[in-house]
Amino acid sequence: MSLDTLLQQQQEQLERLLDLTEQELALIVQRKALELPPLTEQKQQLLLDIQATDNQLCAHPNVAELTTTYQPRVDALRTLMAQCQERNQVAEQVLEQSLAGTRQLANILSRLHERQSMTYDQKGHTKGINKGAGFKV
């Protein structure tokens, strides 16, 4: 396969990766987490394909032309890869913030539930109600 063909293939793969990352970010923002796994699988496969194409480029007999004749295309591919990495980092940060918000909400609900299940003992001290203990099925 020629260097030109491999570089074109790499560009298409990176553009597809950028598109998948944008879709992933949109799903995270829209809180549609159940739709993420298929995208993640596609993304993982695409990353493997990108790595395979990169390996083919490195093993190509005319690899030296990448630093001369094809340097502008290689630079464009590196820029595209940097965009993919940046978008992926943004998606990761948004996901982490979303998870932190969800954890905070869960903690608030848990504390609220604990307050509602508090009572007082004979000495006036608060005591939690142990719901469900002692039942045998």
C-alpha positions as CSV (number, residue, x, y, z in Angstrom):
1,M,0.0,0.0,0.0
2,S,1.3,3.4,-0.9
3,L,2.1,6.1,1.7
4,D,-0.5,8.3,0.1
5,T,-3.2,5.7,0.6
6,L,-2.1,5.0,4.2
7,L,-2.1,8.7,5.1
8,Q,-5.6,9.1,3.5
9,Q,-6.8,6.1,5.5
10,Q,-5.3,7.5,8.7
11,Q,-7.0,10.9,8.1
12,E,-10.4,9.2,7.6
13,Q,-9.9,7.2,10.8
14,L,-9.0,10.3,12.8
15,E,-11.9,12.2,11.4
16,R,-14.2,9.3,12.4
17,L,-12.6,9.3,15.9
18,L,-13.3,13.0,16.2
19,D,-16.9,12.5,15.2
20,L,-17.4,9.6,17.7
21,T,-15.8,11.7,20.4
22,E,-18.2,14.6,19.6
23,Q,-21.2,12.2,19.7
24,E,-19.9,10.8,23.0
25,L,-19.7,14.3,24.5
26,A,-23.2,15.1,23.3
27,L,-24.6,12.0,25.0
28,I,-22.8,12.8,28.2
29,V,-24.2,16.4,28.2
30,Q,-27.7,15.1,27.4
31,R,-27.3,12.5,30.2
32,K,-27.9,9.5,27.9
33,A,-25.4,7.2,29.5
34,L,-27.1,4.0,28.3
35,E,-26.3,5.0,24.7
36,L,-22.5,5.3,25.5
37,P,-21.4,1.6,25.4
38,P,-21.9,1.1,21.7
39,L,-20.0,4.3,20.9
40,T,-17.3,3.2,23.3
41,E,-16.9,-0.1,21.5
42,Q,-16.7,1.6,18.1
43,K,-14.2,4.0,19.5
44,Q,-12.0,1.2,20.9
45,Q,-12.1,-0.6,17.6
46,L,-11.2,2.6,15.7
47,L,-8.3,3.2,18.0
48,L,-7.0,-0.3,17.2
49,D,-7.4,0.4,13.5
50,I,-5.5,3.8,13.8
51,Q,-2.7,2.0,15.6
52,A,-2.6,-0.7,12.9
53,T,-2.4,2.0,10.2
54,D,0.3,3.8,12.2
55,N,2.3,0.5,12.4
56,Q,2.0,0.1,8.6
57,L,3.2,3.6,8.1
58,C,6.2,3.0,10.3
59,A,7.1,-0.2,8.6
60,H,6.7,1.2,5.1
61,P,9.8,1.0,2.9
62,N,9.5,4.7,2.0
63,V,8.9,5.9,5.6
64,A,11.6,8.6,5.2
65,E,9.3,10.4,2.8
66,L,7.0,11.2,5.8
67,T,9.5,13.8,7.0
68,T,10.0,15.3,3.6
69,T,7.5,14.9,0.9
70,Y,4.5,14.1,3.1
71,Q,5.4,16.4,6.0
72,P,2.5,18.8,5.6
73,R,0.0,15.9,5.6
74,V,1.7,14.4,8.6
75,D,1.4,17.7,10.4
76,A,-2.3,17.9,9.5
77,L,-2.8,14.4,10.9
78,R,-1.0,15.4,14.1
79,T,-3.2,18.4,14.5
80,L,-6.3,16.2,13.9
81,M,-5.0,13.8,16.6
82,A,-4.5,16.7,19.0
83,Q,-8.1,17.8,18.4
84,C,-9.3,14.2,19.2
85,Q,-7.3,14.2,22.4
86,E,-8.6,17.6,23.4
87,R,-12.2,16.6,22.8
88,N,-11.7,13.3,24.7
89,Q,-10.3,15.3,27.7
90,V,-13.3,17.6,27.6
91,A,-15.7,14.6,27.5
92,E,-13.8,13.0,30.4
93,Q,-14.1,16.2,32.5
94,V,-17.8,16.6,31.8
95,L,-18.4,12.9,32.7
96,E,-16.4,13.3,35.9
97,Q,-18.4,16.4,36.8
98,S,-21.7,14.6,36.0
99,L,-20.7,11.6,38.2
100,A,-19.7,13.9,41.0
101,G,-23.1,15.6,40.9
102,T,-24.8,12.3,40.9
103,R,-22.8,11.1,43.9
104,Q,-23.6,14.3,45.7
105,L,-27.3,13.9,45.0
106,A,-27.1,10.3,46.2
107,N,-25.4,11.4,49.5
108,I,-28.1,14.1,50.1
109,L,-30.8,11.5,49.5
110,S,-29.1,9.1,51.8
111,R,-28.8,11.6,54.6
112,L,-32.4,12.6,54.2
113,H,-33.4,9.0,54.4
114,E,-31.3,8.6,57.6
115,R,-32.9,11.6,59.2
116,Q,-36.4,10.2,58.5
117,S,-35.5,6.9,60.1
118,M,-34.2,8.5,63.3
119,T,-36.1,8.2,66.6
120,Y,-35.3,8.8,70.3
121,D,-34.6,6.2,73.0
122,Q,-35.8,6.3,76.6
123,K,-33.0,8.7,77.6
124,G,-33.7,11.2,74.7
125,H,-30.8,10.3,72.5
126,T,-31.3,9.9,68.8
127,K,-31.3,6.4,67.5
128,G,-31.6,5.0,64.0
129,I,-34.4,2.6,63.2
130,N,-33.0,-0.6,61.9
131,K,-35.5,-1.4,59.1
132,G,-35.7,-5.0,58.0
133,A,-33.5,-6.5,60.7
134,G,-34.8,-9.6,62.4
135,F,-37.0,-10.8,59.5
136,K,-36.5,-14.3,58.3
137,V,-38.0,-15.5,55.1
